[in-house]
Amino acid sequence: MIQMTGLLWFDNTDRTIKEKIVGAAAYYRQKYGVVPDRCYVNAGQLGKVLKLGRLLAIPAGNVLNDHFWVGVDGQIEPPSKNGKWSCPECGAEPVNLTDPECWQCGYKGD
C-alpha cells in the first residue's frame, strides 16, 4: 500500500534518528488525533526498517535528509469514542507511542 497523505516533518537538530522519528509521530498524533503507523526517512539516515511500537520507520530514497514523512498506511485499530486510538481490550489511550504494550491491561497488539 502506498501512503498518499501525511505530515512532512523537518528536524535537523542533534537528536538521534529514533528521537526525531518519535518526535514527528508525537506531533502527528497531537495534531490529527491518530497514531501514525508509518514514517518514511531518508535512506542515507536510516539504513533498515525500524519498528517503534506500532510505527514502522522505512528508508526511502525520495525523502530529503532531516525530513520525516509521517502518516497512516494500512489499517490501524478503530478510533475510540473521542476519535483517538485506544486499546482494543480495555479502551485506555496510549501514554507512550514507542511502547506497544497497553499501560493499563498489558495488551500487546497483534
N, C-alpha and C positions, 0 to 999 in steps of 0.2 A: 504494500500500500504506500502511496506517496503522500507526504504531508503537504497539503496545499495552502494552509494558512498557519500563522504562528506569530510569535513575537521575536523580532531580531534585537538581541541584547548585545551591547558593547561593553567590554571590561578589559582595560589594558593596565590594570593595577598589578602589584607584585604578588597577589594571592595565587594559590595553587590552581591548577586547571579544575580540580574537583570542587574547590571552593567557588570558583567562578560559575561552574555549571549549577551548583546548588543555589547560588545567589540568583541566577537567571530564572530557575524553576520557582523559587520562592516568590519572586516578583510577579511571574506569570499567574501563580495561584492567587496572590493578593489582588491583582488587577482583574482577573476573569472569574475567580471563584471556582476554578477547576484545577486539579492536579495534572500537570503535563506528564506525558509518558515518553516523549522523545526530545532529544536535544542534539542537533547536528553541529559539529565542531570542526574547525579546520583540521584536515588530515595531518598536517605537519605538527599540530599541537596535541593531537590525540591519536596515538598510533593504533589503538584497537578499541573495540566496543567496550564500554564501561557501564556496568549496571549499578545504579544507585537507588536502591529500593525498587519502586515500580518504574523508575525513569531509566531509559536506555540512552546513553550518550554515544553517538555514532560519528566516526570520522567521515568527513565529506570534502571532496576536492573543490566544491563550488562555494564554500563558506570562507570568507576572509579571516585572516588572523585576528584574534581577540573578539570575534563575533560569535554569537551563540543563537542558533535558530531553535526556539523552544515552542512546543505545541503538543497537540493531541493527534496521535496517529494510530488508528485502530480502536478497539473497544476498551473502555475503562468501566469501572463499576458505576452503576447509575447514581445520579446525584441524590442527596438526601432531600428532605422536605424544604430545606433552606437554600437549595441549589448548589451546595458544595459536596465534595466527595465525603463519604462517611463509610465506616467499616460495615461490610455487609452482614456481619454476625451480630454486632451489638449497637451499631449506629454511632459510635464515637468518631469524632473528627481527628485526623492525624495531628500530632504535635510536631513531628519531625519528618520532612519529606524524604530523607535518606534512610529512614528506618521502616522496613516493610512490615514489621510486626505491630499489631494494634496495641497501644499502651494500656488499654482497658481490659480486653479479654484474651489477648495473646494470638489472635488470628494472624496467620502469616501469608495470606493471599493464595493464589492459585497453586 
